[in-house]
Amino acid sequence: MADSSGSLKQLVKLAIQLKASDIHLDSGRPSAFRINNKIEFHGSVIKAAVLKNSLLDLLGNERWAYLVQNKSIDCSENISGVRCRINIFFTYRGVGASIRILSSHVPSLASLNLHPVFKTISDFDRGLVLVCGPTGSGKSTTIAALINQINHSKQMNVITIENPIEYIFQPNLSLIRQREIGISVKDFPSGVRDALREDPDMMLVGEIRDEETARATLNAAETGHLVFTTIHSASVVEAISRLSATFTEDFQSFAFAQLADCLKAVVCQRLVVHPKFKIRVPVCEVLIPNSATRSLLLAGNLKSLPDHLMTNRDGGCLTFDWYQQWLDGLASLEPLPKTVRNEPVNEVESPDRETWSLATKDLKREHVEPKSNEGYEIDGDADDLNSIIADLEGN
């Protein structure tokens, strides 16, 4: 195949046509697309050499060397004018890749059918906001909508630290600077420390996975900044528990004291198909701490938080059941923009999230602005399925 990178471009174009959320490529297997939350295989097997050359063209020599050494790499790229989040890895069959198709359209709170409490959360001026949920629950999309709300309502200096950058924000009332792990910043802890020297009002720390990131995040929130971050969990109580568990035992009491001081909201969300409206929507559990919550946190008493949540509806707290009742009571739900898919999003997990050094040429990132009311701008027309698959197979 003369232009191996062209195969990836055509596959992304095809994924948009098929309304697929993900593309999965493995040596010795057919191309797979996730469509309506189901995997569909198309064509014959992909030759290992063809796939390797395609991914090598995409990464370049320096990042390929990182992949070979670490066996996995995360990155974000514009392919055919479409922003993609990519994880490349090795299996016993050889090199493989999972490609998430991202939207160029930044969602609003209304377009995601989120409860009015999210507007309240976006109005906070300081403190920590945890957005949590299982893999594929739409955490990144909800945070994008919150930042979008801030961008259109407040004059703030917003700094995001992401791995990788998913949504590109254009400044409106706020100044927004986006930094990506491995490209413009070494890692989350150093990114937070750097951001604190840059006069921030609000920060996004993409994810908390370790104690150093947790400490840096809590310190930023405790010193008067508004900080959003995510953590994997199935409930708001589990989110707080998992956050505290990142700290060593001798530091946990101090961490709970910090949480009691700076925690402003915890949101846990799931994506479900609404039985009446037949579209996929977030259903959320929301904790807005009050003085009683802070007393429980100071004591490290997480066992009492579920009962506290049930008795604090007037304070803005919501259980999953209450949130579902609110959705059921709506006359209609806002149809999601075509750029925000209704099928669930399965986030690409990487067992290794270390950073890599990039040459100057690798720092360039093409950004294609979406047309009015368009979520994607695709370069040219996609070929038919058979020709695309044949190209990938090296025929």
KOLVO-262456 format. One record per residue (C-alpha): residue in one letter; residue number from 1; z, x, y negated. Coordinates in steps of 0.001 Angstrom, whole numbers. Layout:
ATOM   residu   num         w         u         v
ATOM        a   NUM         Z         X         Y
...
***
This chain:
ATOM   residu   num         w         u         v
ATOM        m     1         0         0         0
ATOM        a     2     -1137      1555     -3262
ATOM        d     3      1545        95     -5507
ATOM        s     4      4686      -449     -3467
ATOM        s     5      6657     -1701     -6477
ATOM        g     6      4067     -4456     -6898
ATOM        s     7      5313     -6117     -3726
ATOM        l     8      8768     -6616     -5247
ATOM        k     9      7185     -8067     -8378
ATOM        q    10      5176    -10552     -6357
ATOM        l    11      8187    -11517     -4257
ATOM        v    12     10234    -12248     -7384
ATOM        k    13      7407    -14380     -8762
ATOM        l    14      7268    -16243     -5470
ATOM        a    15     11044    -16720     -5468
ATOM        i    16     10797    -18413     -8876
ATOM        q    17      8055    -20712     -7596
ATOM        l    18     10112    -21590     -4531
ATOM        k    19     13275    -22062     -6653
ATOM        a    20     15011    -19494     -4468
ATOM        s    21     18298    -18002     -5599
ATOM        d    22     18085    -14827     -3489
ATOM        i    23     15637    -12601     -1647
ATOM        h    24     16768    -10628      1416
ATOM        l    25     14715     -7700      2670
ATOM        d    26     15387     -5752      5855
ATOM        s    27     13351     -3191      7746
ATOM        g    28     11775     -4704     10828
ATOM        r    29     12409     -8322      9790
ATOM        p    30     10500    -10988      7826
ATOM        s    31     11287    -11573      4162
ATOM        a    32     14046    -14158      3728
ATOM        f    33     14594    -16492       776
ATOM        r    34     17682    -18579        49
ATOM        i    35     16378    -22008      -943
ATOM        n    36     18708    -24988     -1381
ATOM        n    37     21492    -22888       158
ATOM        k    38     19516    -22236      3354
ATOM        i    39     17769    -19089      4514
ATOM        e    40     14025    -19435      5093
ATOM        f    41     11979    -16664      6717
ATOM        h    42      8358    -16094      5752
ATOM        g    43      5704    -13861      7271
ATOM        s    44      5917    -11085      9814
ATOM        v    45      8231     -8099      9840
ATOM        i    46      8376     -5680      6936
ATOM        k    47      7538     -2116      7849
ATOM        a    48     10403       288      7212
ATOM        a    49      8249      2806      5340
ATOM        v    50      6809       141      3031
ATOM        l    51     10238     -1229      2128
ATOM        k    52     11646      2248      1602
ATOM        n    53      8825      3183      -772
ATOM        s    54      9203       -61     -2721
ATOM        l    55     12921       497     -3257
ATOM        l    56     12467      4201     -4018
ATOM        d    57      9957      3274     -6739
ATOM        l    58     12472       802     -8135
ATOM        l    59     15468      3159     -8174
ATOM        g    60     13915      6502     -9015
ATOM        n    61     14962      9780     -7433
ATOM        e    62     18416     10096     -8999
ATOM        r    63     19699      6682     -8010
ATOM        w    64     18041      7010     -4607
ATOM        a    65     20050     10187     -4057
ATOM        y    66     23212      8226     -4924
ATOM        l    67     22206      5549     -2401
ATOM        v    68     21665      8097       351
ATOM        q    69     25042      9693      -316
ATOM        n    70     27063      6481      -699
ATOM        k    71     25049      4147      1568
ATOM        s    72     25072      1335     -1022
ATOM        i    73     24168       854     -4669
ATOM        d    74     24373     -2017     -7178
ATOM        c    75     22014     -2309    -10114
ATOM        s    76     20326     -4811    -12392
ATOM        e    77     16644     -4658    -13244
ATOM        n    78     13917     -6699    -14909
ATOM        i    79     11231     -7345    -12300
ATOM        s    80      8150     -9224    -13535
ATOM        g    81     10115    -10222    -16615
ATOM        v    82     12890    -11772    -14509
ATOM        r    83     16381    -10309    -14553
ATOM        c    84     17630     -9485    -11070
ATOM        r    85     20918     -8256     -9641
ATOM        i    86     20223     -5986     -6708
ATOM        n    87     22300     -4497     -3912
ATOM        i    88     20540     -1890     -1752
ATOM        f    89     22165      -703      1453
ATOM        f    90     21581       674      4928
ATOM        t    91     21804     -1093      8281
ATOM        y    92     21036       183     11759
ATOM        r    93     17444      -924     11088
ATOM        g    94     17140      1232      7978
ATOM        v    95     17216       383      4286
ATOM        g    96     17718     -3211      3135
ATOM        a    97     18132     -5121      -118
ATOM        s    98     19577     -8353     -1460
ATOM        i    99     18081     -9499     -4744
ATOM        r   100     19753    -12190     -6842
ATOM        i   101     17450    -14022     -9239
ATOM        l   102     19308    -14365    -12537
ATOM        s   103     18643    -16780    -15353
ATOM        s   104     17609    -15530    -18783
ATOM        h   105     19126    -18705    -20230
ATOM        v   106     22797    -18433    -21209
ATOM        p   107     24498    -21703    -20187
ATOM        s   108     26671    -23848    -22419
ATOM        l   109     29916    -25559    -21444
ATOM        a   110     28135    -28922    -21604
ATOM        s   111     25214    -27817    -19421
ATOM        l   112     27675    -26857    -16672
ATOM        n   113     29529    -30181    -16917
ATOM        l   114     32814    -28426    -17633
ATOM        h   115     35982    -30267    -18669
ATOM        p   116     36990    -30288    -22385
ATOM        v   117     39883    -27950    -21518
ATOM        f   118     37297    -25140    -21415
ATOM        k   119     36635    -25665    -25118
ATOM        t   120     40390    -25191    -25646
ATOM        i   121     40236    -21956    -23628
ATOM        s   122     37356    -20661    -25756
ATOM        d   123     39472    -21301    -28880
ATOM        f   124     42191    -18832    -27819
ATOM        d   125     42454    -15809    -30101
ATOM        r   126     44447    -13528    -27800
ATOM        g   127     45824    -13205    -24286
ATOM        l   128     44510    -13114    -20740
ATOM        v   129     42189    -15698    -19165
ATOM        l   130     41643    -15410    -15410
ATOM        v   131     38578    -17104    -13928
ATOM        c   132     38758    -17100    -10168
ATOM        g   133     37269    -18657     -7075
ATOM        p   134     35660    -17697     -3798
ATOM        t   135     32410    -15787     -3606
ATOM        g   136     29546    -17916     -4883
ATOM        s   137     31663    -20304     -6945
ATOM        g   138     29967    -19568    -10268
ATOM        k   139     32662    -17480    -11969
ATOM        s   140     30178    -15340    -13887
ATOM        t   141     28281    -18412    -15083
ATOM        t   142     31432    -20115    -16359
ATOM        i   143     32478    -16978    -18246
ATOM        a   144     28974    -16733    -19732
ATOM        a   145     29343    -20300    -21023
ATOM        l   146     32755    -19471    -22536
ATOM        i   147     31354    -16397    -24298
ATOM        n   148     28379    -18463    -25453
ATOM        q   149     30797    -20972    -26990
ATOM        i   150     32665    -18181    -28773
ATOM        n   151     29385    -16681    -29964
ATOM        h   152     28402    -19966    -31617
ATOM        s   153     31770    -20885    -33081
ATOM        k   154     33707    -17741    -34018
ATOM        q   155     33097    -14477    -35851
ATOM        m   156     34378    -11968    -33328
ATOM        n   157     33583     -8508    -32029
ATOM        v   158     32955     -9096    -28309
ATOM        i   159     32686     -6232    -25812
ATOM        t   160     31754     -6870    -22192
ATOM        i   161     32185     -4413    -19325
ATOM        e   162     30166     -5595    -16350
ATOM        n   163     28901     -4444    -12961
ATOM        p   164     26091     -5253    -13419
ATOM        i   165     25187     -7127    -16608
ATOM        e   166     23985    -10582    -15614
ATOM        y   167     23416    -12607    -18788
ATOM        i   168     22010    -11043    -21952
ATOM        f   169     23721    -12432    -25067
ATOM        q   170     21989    -12506    -28431
ATOM        p   171     24474    -12284    -31344
ATOM        n   172     24951    -15526    -33279
ATOM        l   173     28213    -15643    -35226
ATOM        s   174     29750    -12909    -33087
ATOM        l   175     28816     -9304    -32546
ATOM        i   176     28334     -8786    -28799
ATOM        r   177     28051     -5386    -27124
ATOM        q   178     27428     -5274    -23386
ATOM        r   179     28217     -2229    -21265
ATOM        e   180     27281     -1721    -17632
ATOM        i   181     29197       335    -15095
ATOM        g   182     27280      3456    -14157
ATOM        i   183     24880      3212    -17078
ATOM        s   184     26853      3028    -20314
ATOM        v   185     30395      3427    -18991
ATOM        k   186     31952      5265    -16052
ATOM        d   187     34171      2529    -14609
ATOM        f   188     36234      -516    -15599
ATOM        p   189     39461      1313    -16634
ATOM        s   190     37674      3831    -18843
ATOM        g   191     35481      1019    -20210
ATOM        v   192     38575      -912    -21295
ATOM        r   193     40145      2172    -22854
ATOM        d   194     36921      2934    -24740
ATOM        a   195     36575      -669    -25906
ATOM        l   196     40090      -655    -27379
ATOM        r   197     38912      2076    -29789
ATOM        e   198     35970       -57    -30935
ATOM        d   199     37811     -2752    -32933
ATOM        p   200     37406     -5560    -30345
ATOM        d   201     38538     -9139    -30759
ATOM        m   202     37497    -10283    -27306
ATOM        m   203     36701     -8375    -24103
ATOM        l   204     35245     -9255    -20727
ATOM        v   205     36395     -7100    -17821
ATOM        g   206     33964     -8071    -15075
ATOM        e   207     36345     -7933    -12140
ATOM        i   208     39798     -6729    -11155
ATOM        r   209     39896     -4935     -7802
ATOM        d   210     42437     -2163     -8261
ATOM        e   211     45675     -1292    -10019
ATOM        e   212     44146       920    -12693
ATOM        t   213     41774     -1846    -13814
ATOM        a   214     44596     -4408    -13692
ATOM        r   215     46875     -2230    -15833
ATOM        a   216     44167     -1573    -18420
ATOM        t   217     43302     -5288    -18559
ATOM        l   218     46896     -6458    -18987
ATOM        n   219     47548     -3807    -21630
ATOM        a   220     44493     -4978    -23592
ATOM        a   221     45609     -8614    -23426
ATOM        e   222     49189     -7761    -24342
ATOM        t   223     48162     -5832    -27445
ATOM        g   224     46602     -8814    -29205
ATOM        h   225     43112     -9095    -27724
ATOM        l   226     41479    -12009    -25944
ATOM        v   227     40495    -10778    -22470
ATOM        f   228     38496    -12634    -19813
ATOM        t   229     38330    -11327    -16262
ATOM        t   230     37652    -12532    -12714
ATOM        i   231     39336    -12208     -9366
ATOM        h   232     38481    -13603     -5937
ATOM        s   233     40890    -16339     -4846
ATOM        a   234     41013    -19941     -3621
ATOM        s   235     43648    -21263     -6074
ATOM        v   236     45299    -20393     -9372
ATOM        v   237     48511    -19429     -7570
ATOM        e   238     46623    -17154     -5199
ATOM        a   239     44872    -15574     -8196
ATOM        i   240     48187    -14622     -9783
ATOM        s   241     49483    -13440     -6422
ATOM        r   242     46421    -11275     -5787
ATOM        l   243     46605     -9829     -9294
ATOM        s   244     50265     -8914     -8853
ATOM        a   245     49507     -7469     -5420
ATOM        t   246     47210     -4867     -6970
ATOM        f   247     50320     -3184     -8405
ATOM        t   248     52684      -960     -6492
ATOM        e   249     56014     -2576     -5649
ATOM        d   250     57964      -629     -8253
ATOM        f   251     55596     -1828    -10991
ATOM        q   252     55322     -5505    -10015
ATOM        s   253     58305     -6723    -12035
ATOM        f   254     56796     -5135    -15158
ATOM        a   255     53424     -6709    -14345
ATOM        f   256     55011    -10162    -14057
ATOM        a   257     56692     -9579    -17424
ATOM        q   258     53307     -8736    -18936
ATOM        l   259     51764    -11856    -17397
ATOM        a   260     54588    -13994    -18744
ATOM        d   261     53865    -12601    -22185
ATOM        c   262     50071    -12721    -22321
ATOM        l   263     48661    -15142    -19698
ATOM        k   264     46836    -17967    -21505
ATOM        a   265     44921    -19705    -18709
ATOM        v   266     43986    -19430    -15045
ATOM        v   267     40911    -21291    -13797
ATOM        c   268     39946    -21567    -10146
ATOM        q   269     36654    -23232     -9384
ATOM        r   270     34533    -24406     -6475
ATOM        l   271     30966    -25658     -6414
ATOM        v   272     30545    -29056     -4770
ATOM        v   273     27828    -31683     -4544
ATOM        h   274     29001    -34733     -6442
ATOM        p   275     28632    -37741     -4105
ATOM        k   276     27560    -40080     -6918
ATOM        f   277     25285    -37902     -9005
ATOM        k   278     23944    -35766     -6150
ATOM        i   279     24035    -32510     -8083
ATOM        r   280     26164    -29431     -7602
ATOM        v   281     28982    -29136    -10140
ATOM        p   282     32114    -27027    -10604
ATOM        v   283     35405    -28632     -9610
ATOM        c   284     38299    -26720    -11114
ATOM        e   285     42020    -26150    -10930
ATOM        v   286     43436    -25129    -14308
ATOM        l   287     46805    -23654    -15247
ATOM        i   288     47739    -23522    -18937
ATOM        p   289     51119    -21749    -19010
ATOM        n   290     54050    -23135    -20981
ATOM        s   291     57618    -21881    -21378
ATOM        a   292     58537    -23093    -17877
ATOM        t   293     55553    -21246    -16422
ATOM        r   294     56573    -18065    -18189
ATOM        s   295     60093    -18332    -16802
ATOM        l   296     58681    -18608    -13284
ATOM        l   297     56442    -15600    -13877
ATOM        l   298     59314    -13523    -15248
ATOM        a   299     61243    -14295    -12073
ATOM        g   300     58214    -13605     -9894
ATOM        n   301     58668    -17119     -8508
ATOM        l   302     55126    -18026     -7478
ATOM        k   303     56287    -20496     -4802
ATOM        s   304     57294    -22985     -7492
ATOM        l   305     53983    -22805     -9389
ATOM        p   306     52179    -25524     -7348
ATOM        d   307     54939    -28062     -8144
ATOM        h   308     54881    -26943    -11763
ATOM        l   309     51126    -27477    -11888
ATOM        m   310     51523    -31038    -10588
ATOM        t   311     54036    -31948    -13315
ATOM        n   312     52251    -30417    -16304
ATOM        r   313     49137    -32554    -16681
ATOM        d   314     49977    -33368    -20307
ATOM        g   315     50073    -29634    -21024
ATOM        g   316     46438    -29213    -20015
ATOM        c   317     46929    -28342    -16345
ATOM        l   318     44504    -29815    -13824
ATOM        t   319     44579    -29944    -10046
ATOM        f   320     41366    -30084     -8061
ATOM        d   321     42012    -33788     -7410
ATOM        w   322     42591    -34582    -11085
ATOM        y   323     39436    -32690    -12020
ATOM        q   324     37438    -34623     -9412
ATOM        q   325     38825    -37893    -10814
ATOM        w   326     37675    -36855    -14287
ATOM        l   327     34153    -36177    -12976
ATOM        d   328     34113    -39496    -11115
ATOM        g   329     35023    -41309    -14308
ATOM        l   330     32040    -40011    -16259
ATOM        a   331     29133    -42375    -16802
ATOM        s   332     26712    -39543    -16107
ATOM        l   333     26588    -35808    -15647
ATOM        e   334     24500    -33536    -17795
ATOM        p   335     21473    -32464    -15735
ATOM        l   336     21726    -28745    -15264
ATOM        p   337     18994    -26797    -17073
ATOM        k   338     16221    -25655    -14771
ATOM        t   339     17419    -22137    -15437
ATOM        v   340     20807    -22917    -13878
ATOM        r   341     20328    -23602    -10190
ATOM        n   342     22214    -26375     -8455
ATOM        e   343     22349    -24542     -5169
ATOM        p   344     25412    -22347     -4584
ATOM        v   345     25237    -18750     -5611
ATOM        n   346     26311    -16214     -3026
ATOM        e   347     27411    -13126     -4853
ATOM        v   348     26298     -9785     -3492
ATOM        e   349     29295     -7826     -2352
ATOM        s   350     29206     -4062     -2143
ATOM        p   351     31732     -2069      -121
ATOM        d   352     31393       754     -2591
ATOM        r   353     31412       334     -6357
ATOM        e   354     31628      3923     -7476
ATOM        t   355     29460      5002    -10351
ATOM        w   356     26492      7268    -10468
ATOM        s   357     25008      9603    -13037
ATOM        l   358     21670      8591    -14495
ATOM        a   359     19069     10695    -16205
ATOM        t   360     17979      9594    -19669
ATOM        k   361     14815      8013    -18301
ATOM        d   362     16922      5824    -16010
ATOM        l   363     18950      4471    -18927
ATOM        k   364     16021      2428    -20230
ATOM        r   365     16191     -1277    -19502
ATOM        e   366     13368     -3631    -20356
ATOM        h   367     14527     -6978    -21782
ATOM        v   368     12014     -9793    -21916
ATOM        e   369     12999    -12613    -24256
ATOM        p   370     12620    -16078    -22739
ATOM        k   371     10221    -18493    -24381
ATOM        s   372     11629    -21568    -26081
ATOM        n   373     13303    -23811    -23518
ATOM        e   374     12241    -21479    -20732
ATOM        g   375     14581    -19695    -18402
ATOM        y   376     12094    -17174    -17073
ATOM        e   377      9084    -15391    -18462
ATOM        i   378      6909    -14274    -15574
ATOM        d   379      4179    -11679    -15958
ATOM        g   380      1019    -13323    -14637
ATOM        d   381       501    -15764    -11794
ATOM        a   382      2076    -15239     -8408
ATOM        d   383      -253    -14731     -5491
ATOM        d   384      -145    -17059     -2544
ATOM        l   385      2529    -16538        91
ATOM        n   386       270    -15032      2743
ATOM        s   387     -1136    -12347       453
ATOM        i   388      2326    -11390      -801
ATOM        i   389      3728    -11096      2706
ATOM        a   390       682     -9160      3849
ATOM        d   391      1183     -6750       971
ATOM        l   392      4806     -6198      1974
ATOM        e   393      3784     -5672      5591
ATOM        g   394      1440     -2938      4469
ATOM        n   395     -1729     -4652      5697
***
